[in-house]
């Protein structure tokens, strides 16, 4: 009887140890996955609408666009390293503002799919707010970064988050259920959707066009 109990006990301990090892492995894998992308802190800039000379000029006063960009460097898998590129990297941007139409705060969300991202190379992703949206959200013509309550950026590969960063706000503030998503009303734009699409082209990751 004692022998059976000892055998059962050893078996149970082995099972527990194996389970613990499995969870430990999962934890390490998850941690490694979470740290796969090195995401720089988002940086603000105000950019006037470009005044491009054509055959016929029209008088206008350039207004400010709000630009926020972040550097991204992804550690490739062996397969990706061999190819030299990562097929697709998704960047999700989150901006928090005071609600211009009432009390509380709102969030604006923009998902950008980058394609053919080179491995072991720092690239940039950016998001923009047009002059009209800036004025409607903040009541001002200037792209004042002080009007932005918080900024967050997440990087995903195959649907899994591999890195993130933020400025202002609590950690992962964009997940708070109380925040109203007003992205349809106050749209954020990717670089290809702005007058800056042709500028500094090789600095930014290529954006997949919607078809």
N, C-alpha and C positions, 0 to 999 in steps of 0.2 A: 504493500500500500504506500509506504514511504517512498519506494522507488518510483511508483507511478506518479506520486505528487511532485517528486523532484523533477521527473521528466516533463510533466505538464508545466511546472514552473519555469523550467529552462526554455520550453517552447514558447510560453507566453512572453517571457522576457525578450526572446529573440524576435518575436512578432512586434513587440513594442519598439525595440531598437531599430528594426527595419522600417517601421512606420515613421519613427522620428527621423531616421536618415533620409527617408523619402521627402518628408516635409522640409527638412533642412536643404535638400537638393533643390526642391521647388523654390524655396526662399532665395537661395543663391541665384538660381536661374532668373527669378523675377527681378532681383536686385540688379543683376547684370543687364537684363533687358531694359530696366528702367534707366540705367546709366549709359545706354548705348549711344545716345546723342548728347553732345555738349552744346547747350543752348545758351547764347549770350544774353545779357540783360537787354530788354527792349529799350531802344533809343528814340527820342522824339526829334522831329525837325519840322519847320514850317517852310513850305515851298511855294513861291508865287507861280501862278499859271504861266507857262512858258509863252514868250512872245516870239513866235517863229516868223521870220520874214518870208513873205510870198510875193507874187507878182503884183498883188494889190493889198495894201495895208488898210486895216480898219481900226479906228480909235477905240481903245478900251483900257481900263485900268486893271492890271492883274490882281487877282485876289489870292488869298492864302489857302493852300491845301495843308492838311495835317498828315504827316507821314510818320509811321512807327515801323522800325525795322529791328531785326535780331539776327545775329550770326548763328549758324548751325554747322556743326561738324559731326558726321555720323561715322561710327566705327563699323566697317563692313563685315559681313560674314565671309568665310573663305570663298564661297561661290561668287559673291559680289565683288570681292577683291580681285578674283581672277578675271571677271568681266570688265572691271574698272568703273562700273556704274551701278547705282541703285535705281531700279526701274521706277519706283514711285515713292514719294515721301509726302505725307499730308501734314499741313501746318494749320492749326486752329487758333485763331486770334480772338481775344475777348477784351472788350473795352467797357469800363463802367462809368456811368455818368449820373448826375442828379436828374431826376425825371423833369423835363421841361414842361410837362403837361399836368403835373400834380406832385404829390408827396412821394417820398421814397427814392430809390435808385433804380436804374435800368441797366441792362447789359446789351451790348451789340456784339454779334458773333459773325465771323467770316472764316469759311473753310477754303483753303487753297491747296490744290493738288499739284505738287511739283513732280516733274518727270526727268528721267535721265540725269539723276543727281550724281556727280562725280564723287568717288570714294576718297577718303583721306584728304579732302580739300574743304576749306571753309567757304560756305556759300551764305547768301542772305535771303531772307524772306521779308516781305514788307506788306503793310496794309495802309489804306488811305481813307480820308474823309474829305468829301468835296466841300468847297466854300459854302454852298447852299445848305448842306447838312450841318456844317459847323455852326452857321448862324442860327439854324433852327434849334439845335441842341443847346448851344451856349448863349445865344442872344447877342453874340459878338462876331465881327468880321475877321478878327485875328485868330490864328490857329494857336491859341494859348494852351500849352500842355497842362497848365494849372487847373484847367476846367475838367481834365480827365481824372476821375476818382481813383481808377485802378486799371492796370493792364496785365493781361496774362497771355501766354503763348504755350501751346502744346505741340509736340512733334510725334506723329504716329507713323508706323510702318506696318502694313498688313493689318490695320485696325488696332494694333497694340501701341500704347503710349511708351515711347522710348526716351523722352526727355521733356523738360518744361522749365519755364522761368517766369518771373513776374516782377512788376514794380508797383508799389503802393498796395494797400488792401491786405486782408488776411490771406493766409496760405490757401490756395485753391478757392478763392472767393467766388469764382464764376459758377461753382457748383451749388451755391446757396439757393434753396427753392424759392425764397421770397423775392428774388430778382426777376423782374419782368423782361422778357426778351423782346426788344423792339427793333430787331434787325430789319424787318420788312419796311418799317416806317422811316428808319434812319440808317440806310444801307452803308456798310463798309465796302470798299472796293479793293481789288487786287491791282497790281501795277499795270497789267495789260488793259485794265478798264479805265485808265487815266491818261492824261496828255503826256505822262512821263514814260509811256510804254517803250519808246525807242531810246531812252537815255540810260547810260550806265549798264548796258544790257548784260555784259559778262559778269557783273558783280552779283547778279541775282540768279537763283535757280529758275530753270525754265518752267513756265506755267502751262499746265494741260488745258487746252481749249475745250469748252463744252461743245458737243456735237449733237 
